[in-house]
Amino acid sequence: MFYALTHGKIETGNIRFREHLEGIEALNERAERKEFEITAVSVHQLYYIHDSYRLMNVGASMGDGYGPLVVGRNGTYLPGRRVALPGRRTTAALLFQLRFGTEAEFAVYPFDDVMRAVREEECDYGVVIHEGQLSYREEGMIAVEDLGRWFTEETGLPTPLGVNVVRRDLSESEEMDRLLRTSIAWAFENEEEALDYALQYARGLEKDSVRKFVRMYVNDLTIDLGERGRNGVRELIRRGIDRGFLRGTIATADEIFL
């Protein structure tokens, strides 16, 4: 998404961008400290930092009938077992609780270590995100539940996962929104170059698999969240509050939008 912004592919005027690459849970934690003007965070975490950041209209990763996978060494979920999560404030963790409740022993692992934890029997189940959604069979895992499919079947809405947010004290927030949209549009038009850049962070995936994964989560809703995407965010937050998984106060979910 940011390749064109950070590598001089589009005109950004007097604004300069510097990229920082890190796992989503680490970015969630940095957002609590307000370290970046623009950052990716989980929608789950956005609920807790909405007083400092607003959700941008562009850059969201939305699963439309697919999303994080619950995997295990067998295909049946049994409550009360040990579950590996890719971060406590990831949207994957919130979706798991909405679907299966909290009758489990949760353990937090780096997202790219979840399947190893299940394979080596440190955990009974794992919630996988990113490329694990494509490679879990190769790791000997069995899909128990697609949490994105479950959310969409329940609500008729896309599943909001990772989003881009802009810090509230930044006066150029509208311009940042426009520039990021331009950057993503450039990547759509120059897919091969953008994919070649992304391959260096692909953790062993072949280019065709990277292309498939990118097309899953960089889509029309990434270019513009739109009302359908916003409704997905609103519904996820509403359900989290109603079930008691999101705690604190927020007058209305609309407070989080740019």
N, C-alpha and C positions, 0 to 999 in steps of 0.2 A: 504493500500500500504506500509506503513512504519512499520507495526507491527513487522515484522521479524527483521528489522534494530534496532528498539528501545528496543526489548525485548530479545536480545541475541539468536535469532533463527538461524542466519547465521554469518559467520566469517566476520568481518569488519576491521581486521588488527589494525592499530593504530588510526583509525578514530572512533570517538564516536558520536552517534546521540542522540539528545534530542527532543522529540516531543512537539509541541505547537498546541493546538486545538482551532480553532476560526472560525467564519463565514467568507465566502469568501470575503465580502466587507471589513471587518476588515483586512484581510490578504492583500487585494489590497492596503489599506492605509499604512500598515506596509512596504510593498515593496517599496513604494515611499520613505520611510526613510531608506531603505536598511538594515532593522533590522536583517534579516535572511540570512544565506548562501544559503539555499535551501528553497523554499516556493511554495505553490500552489497560483496561481493567475488566474484571468480571462484573456482570450485572449484579450478582450477589453482593460484591463489595461496593458497587456504586451506591446502594442503599445507605451504606454507612458513611460515605464521603460526600454526599450530595450537597452539604453545606460549603464544600470547598471546590467541587467540580460540577460541571454540567455535561450532559450527554450530547455529543455532537450528532448532527443529522447524517453524517457520513462515516463510513469505516467500520460499521458493525459486522460481526460474524453471526449470521442467523442461520440456523438449521431449519429447513422447511420440510418436515417429515423425517428428519434424522438429527442425530446429535450424539452426545457422550454415550458410551456403551458400558453397561455393566457386564463384566466377563468373569468367568470362573473355570474351574477344572471340570465342572459339569454344568448342565444347562438349567438347573432348577435353583431358585433362590430360597434359602432357608433363613428365617429371622434369627437374630442372636449370634450370628457369626462375625468374624473379623473382616472388615472391609477396608481396602486401601483407597484413600482419596487423593486426588492430585492437588490438594490444598483445601483448607477449611472454608475459605471465602470464595472458592471457585463456584461458578454457576452449576458445574457438574455436581458438586456436593449438595447444593440446595435442591437440585432436581432429584437426586437420589432420596433425600429426606421426604420430599413431596410424594414420591412414588412409593417408597417402602417404609417411611417412618424412621424412628431413631432407635429401634430395638436391634442394635448392632454395636459392636466394638469398633470404633473408627480409629484408623491409623493414617497419618499423613506421610506421603512419599513425594519426591519429585515426580512430575507427570511421566517422565520417561523411565521411571523405575517401578511403576505400578505393576506391570505384567510380570516382571521378575519376581516381585514379592508374592504374587499369586502362584507362579510356576514353582517357586521354591518353598511353597506352603507356609510362608510367613503370614499370609492372609488367605481367606477362603474366596473372597471376591475382590474385584478391583473396578474402579470407574476410570475408563480410559478416554483420553481426549487427544487431539492433534492426530498425528499419523498412526497412532495405535488403533484408530477406528478402521484403518485399512489393513494393518499388518497383524491383527490379533490372532488370526488363524495360523499364520506362520510361527507364532509363539506358542502354539498348542492350546490356545484359549478357546472357549465356547461362549458365544454371546448369550447372555441371560435376558437382557432387556435393552432396547434402544430408548434411552430416556427422551430424546428429541421426538421420536415417533410417538411415544406415549403422550407427551405434552401437546403435540399437534392434534392427535386424535381426540384428546380431552377438550381442547379449546378451539380448534380450527385455526389456530394462529401459529406463526413461525416461532421457533425457540430461540430467544436471545441468549447469547453465550458471552463472547467477548465484545466489548465496545470501546470506542475511543471517546475520551473525555477531555475537556479543556478547563483549565483552572479559572475560577470565577473572577479573579483579580486581573485577568488578561484583557486589555482593552481591544485587542485585535481578534477576538474570538470568532466573529462572523467571517473575517478574512481567512482565518485558519481553516474554517469549515470549507470555504470556497477552494482554497489551495489544495486541501487534501482530496477533495472531489476531483480536481483537475489531475492530481497525481494518480489516482486510481484509474481515471479514464485513460491516461497515458499508458498505464500498465495493460489495460484491456487491448489497446491498439498496438502495443509492442510486446505481446505476450511472451515471445521466445526470449527476448533480452531480459525481461523481468523474471522469467522462470530460471534462466541461467544464473541470475544473481541469487535467487532464493535457494538454488540447489546447494549452495555452500552451507546452508543451515538445515538441510533436509534430513540429517541423521541417518544417512544410508539409503534413503528412498531413491528409486530410479525416477528419471524425469517424468515419465508418463504417470507414475503414481503421484508425484508432486502436482502435476497438472490436474489430475482428478481431484485431489484434496483441495487445491486452490479454487477450482470451479465449484466445489461444494459450498465453500464459505465466503468466497468473493463473488457476489451475485448482484442482482438488481437492488436488493435491500441494503447492500454495502454502499452503493452509489447514493441511495436516498432511502433512509429509514422509512419514510412515509407513514401514513396513519396505521397501516397494517402492522408494520414493525413496532411502532409506538404502542399499539394495543397489546402486542406480545410482551413488551417490557412491563406495561401496566398490569397485565394479568399475572405475570410471574411474581411481581412484587406483591400484588393483592393476595395471591395464594400463600406466599411466604409469611405475610403478616397474619392472615387468618389462621394459619396453622401454628403460629407462635415461633416460627423459625427465624423471622426477621424481627428484631427487638429494637426499641427506641421510638422516636417520634418523627413522623414526616406528614405534614398536613395533607398533601396530595402527591401522587406519583408524578403529576405534571411539573412539579418543582424541579425535577431532575433534568428536564429538556432544555436545550439551547434555544 
